[in-house]
Amino acid sequence: MRKIRLVAVSLIFAVASAISIFAQTQQNQSFKIGLINTRAFDDAKTGIAKYAAAMTGVDAGFKKEFDDLNALVVRLQTLEKELKDLEKQLTATNPVPTNKTQLQTSYAAKMEEIDKIGRDYKFKQEDVRVRYQRRRQEVMGPILRDIGKAMQEFAKQKGYSMLLDGAKLAESGLLLGLDEKIDLTKDFIIFYNARPATATVIQPVK
């Protein structure tokens, strides 16, 4: 309950801040606000080239792990189907199965295998999740900091007093309408991609 109240209070303050900002905008025409949709950064064709390439690299580095997890899912689905087929045979009444003992043995073996693979999947999934997030932070952290720096430069150069993340506003339900004129996503991506390449320190895989 406390967490829910805290979230509600945060949203109230966010709404109040937004109202205050736009009220100031009406009074002071020099106060300019722009929105940037950060979700557009990872688009391989229209996004930030460095960002998209880094994300692709991180994903490629975990391809084998992802493939192994998918293979376990496929195996579980196959076993579950085979288990249902065995259930139908065991409960059949016309004709009654003559190899019921054999069917029961197969059923128990498949149940045991499903349980084992299920536990194995959960363990591997958590291990991959932790390592993937750590590697993503190692690779993307420096790039995100560079993007943040570029946003400051962009805002100053273009005369914007404030830049807001349109994606996060939309997720929170605070973005109810948008004048396309203040959507600077495309302009910022072009601005960033045109900047001289900066060295980003990426830690080696551990």
ABEGO torsion letter per residue (X at the ends): XAAAAAAAAAAAAAAAAAAAAAAAAAABAABBBBBBBAAAAABAAABBAAAAAAAAAAAAAAAAAAAAAAAAAAAAAAAAAAAAAAAAAAABAOBBBAAAAAAAAAAAAAAAAAAAAAAAAAAAAAAAAAAAAAAAAAAAAAAAAAAAAAAAAAAAAAGBABBBBAAAAAAAGABABBBAAABAAAAAAAAAAABBBBBBBBBBBX
